[in-house]
Amino acid sequence: MNDPVVVGVDASESSRHALDWAADEAWLRSRPLHVLHAWFGETSRVPAGQELRVAQQDGERVLVSAREQALKRRPGLSVTTELVDDHAREALASVSERAALLAVGARGSGGFARLLLGSTTLHATAYATCPVVVVHPPAHGPGKGGVVVGIQGNGHDDPALTFAFEAAQRRNLPLLALHTWTYPLISGPGHELPLVYEEGHIAADHDRLLAEVLADWRERFPDTRVSTTSLRATPAKELVSASREHQLVVVGRRGEPRGPLGRLGSTSQAVVQHAECPVAVVPAD
């Protein structure tokens, strides 16, 4: 089943960066690229009664331009387009059910300039059933590093690790596995466990945990250069910091299904908002 790489587009500059990233990804995966534009709610200041026609025409122009851009970047790529009569957030969530991957820009054409992440993008990362890559406009060009994946070590890392290792292999890039921990140990909100172990012992335990998590993956991807970092820190802060020097950050989505922020989880939400390179959000299920 050759599910496409799907990219949601509008008239924003952020969307153009997402389109370039998606075209490259489709090419690397030998998959078709499907370009989607949802026009409902995209009307602006147009004469009353003409909103429908104007919105559809604007959407058609966006798709024509997007297809030309994708083919210019990757000649020979199979590119299809779709104009959807729906709100963007619902359209993207729906199309994710038949996509190998969904790419979106960090910011859309609407909203406020100071927002770090558009509401449509936030909704897509929280509700899509496939991995979602949020593409931030490059500030200083591609980083010199490779792929970074955040690891919790709680038995739910496999989907994110699969995505990260495959992405690194396709691009012939090194992979950094990043694991963070807290000290004193926390058993729950406001409850610290007794200081039975020295911090150095805790660090050694987490080093061993990270090595155990990665052992099988190193065997499955012997040609991928893997490095590890395990440190006492906040995961979101370290992943955002790593994004300044790397080309892709991969995080899992394991939040509780209570609204988009709960579904996305605090770490993933912070990373997709503040990262300086593309961020892949991979559903745990």
N, C-alpha and C positions, 0 to 999 in steps of 0.2 A: 504494500500500500504506500504510494508515493505522496503522502500528505504534503502540502506546500508550506513554504515559509510565508507567513502573512505579515504585511506591514500596513498599519493604519496611517493614512496621510490626510493632511489638510493644507492650508496655504502658508503654514508657519515655516520659519527657517529650521526649527528643531525637527520638523517632519522630514525635511530634505536630508538631514543627517541620518535619521532613522532609515530612510529609504536606501541610502548608500550602504549602510551597514547590512540591511536585510538582503540587498542584491548580492553583496559579497558572501553572505552566509548561505544563501540559496545556491550560489555557484560552488562553494566549497562542499556542500552536502549533495550536490547533483540533484537538486529538487527544483520544482517550479516556484516562481515568485508570484504571489497573489496580492495585488494592491487594492485596498479597500478604502472607500471614502463614504462616510455617513453624513448626509446633507441635512437631515432634519434638525432644526434648531440653529442652523448656520446662517439664517437670514440676517441681514444688517439693515441699514437705512435705505429701503427701497420703497417705491410707491405702493400704497395699500392695494391689495388684490394681486400683486405681482410677485409676492414672496416665493411661492411654489416654483414658478418658472425660473426666476432668477437664481434660486438656490440650486436647482437642478443643473442649470447651465454652468454655474460656477463650479459645481462638483464635477461635471464632465470635463471642464478645462483643467481642473486639478489632476484628474486621472490621466488625461492625455499627456500633460507635462511630466507626470510621474513615470509613466511608461517610457517616454523618451529618455528621461534621466537614467532609468535603470538599464536600458539597452545601450546607452552611451557608455555607461560604466562597465557593463558586462555584456558585450555583443554575443548574440547567440543564446542568451538566457531565455527560457520560456517564461513569459510574463502575461498574466491575465489581470483584468481590472474589474471592479464591481462597485456600482453606485447603489447605496443602500438607503432606503426610506425608513430611517430609524435614528434614534439618538446614538452618538458614537459609543458611549459606554456599553449600551445593550448590544450593539452590533459587534463590538470587539469581543465581548464575553461569549456571544453566540458562535462567532467564527472560530474561536479558540478550540471548539469541540472537534473541528476537522482540520486542525493545523498542527504541523510538527513544532512550530515555534511562532510566537507573535512578537513583532517588534513595534515599538511606539517611541515617539519623541518625548523628552522629559516635559516639554511645554507645548501646549496647543496654541491655536490662533486666537483663542478667547482668554478671558480671565484677566488677572492683574500682573503687571510686569515683575513685581517683586516676589511672586510666588515661586518657590523652588521646584514644585512639581504640580502639573495640571491635575484637576480633579478626574478627568477621563483616564489619564495615565495611572493615577492612584487606584481607581476602580478596576482597571484592567489587571494590574499586578495582584490585586486581592482576589478577583473572581475568575480569572481565566483558568481553564482546565489544562492548558499546556504551559510550558515555560514561557515567560515573558522577558524580553530584553528591553530595558529602558535606556535609550541612547541619549547621552548628554552631549551637547556641542563641544568639540574638543577645545580646551583652553590653550594648550601648548603643543598640539599634535600628539600622535600616539606615544604612549609611554614606552620606555626601553625594556620594561619587564614583560611578563607573559600573563598567565591566568592566575587569579587568586580565588581560592574557595574557602569559605568559612566552615569550620567543623565544630560541632557541639560534642560529639562522642557519646551520644545518648541512644544510638541505634536507629536514628532517623536520617542519617546523612547520605544514604545510598543514592537517591535521585539527584541531589546536588553534585555528588562526586562523579556520577556517571556523566552528567552534563559537562562538568569541568574537565575531566580527563579527555573526553571526546573532543571538546573544543580545543584543548591544547594540542592534541594529536593532529587534528585537521590543519592547524596553523603552524605546526612544528615549533611550538612555543614551550618554554618551561612552565611548570606548575608550582605554585606556592600554596601549601596547606596551612591555614592559620587557625590556631586554637587558643582561646583565652580562658582564664579561670579567675576566681575571686579568692581572697584570703583576708580576714578569716572566712571559713566556709559558712555559707548561708543555707539554713534549712527551710526558710520561708520568710515572708515579709516581716522584717524587724527582728528575726530570730537568728542569732549566731550560735554555731556549735562551739563547744569548749575548745580551747587552743591546745589540743592533745598533740598535734604534729607541728614540727617546725616548718616554716615556709619552704625551706629547701626540699624537705621530704614531699610536700605537696607538689612542688614543681616537678620532681622526679616522677611522681605517679602520673602526672598529666603528660609528661614526655613519653612514658611507656604506653599510655592510652592512645596517644596520637600515632605512635609507631604501629600498634596493633590494628588500629582502624585502617591504616594505609597499606598494610602488608600485602593483602590480596590484590589491591589495586596496582601496586608496583609490579606484581607478576603479570597482571592482565595487560598492562601498558609498559612493557619493558623499555621502549624507545623514548618515553616521556621523561624528561629530567624533572625530578621532584625534589623540592626543598621544603622544610617544615619550620614553623615558628610556633612555639607554645610559651605563653607569657601571662603574667598577672596583669590584666587590663580589661577594659570595656570592649566587647566585640565590635560594636558599631564604629567606635572611634578608630580602632586599628584597621578595619576594613576600608573606611573612608580614607585614612592616611595612605594605605597601600594603593588605592585607586589613582593616586597622583603619579605613580610610577609604573602602573601596569595597564594592560590593554582590555582586560575584562575581569570583573568581580562576579563571583557566583555565590548566591545565598539561597538557603532553603526557605520555604514558606510553611510554617507549622503553627500558625496562630489559631486562636479559637474563633469559630464562625459567628462572631457577634459584631456585625458591621465591618466595613472595609479596613479600618485600622486594626481591629481585633484579628481579622483573618490574616492580615499581612504580618503582624508581629512587630514589636518595637524595634528590633535590630534591623530587619529588612526594610522597614519604613524609613529609618534614619539613613541607611546606606543608599537607597534609591533616590532620596532627596538631596544628599550632600556629596555623593561620589562625583569624581571628575573624569570617569570613563564609563563605558557601557556597563550596566549591571543586569545580570540574569537572575530572575526570581523563579525558583523551581518548586512547584507544588510537591509536598511530601507524598501525596497519594497519586 
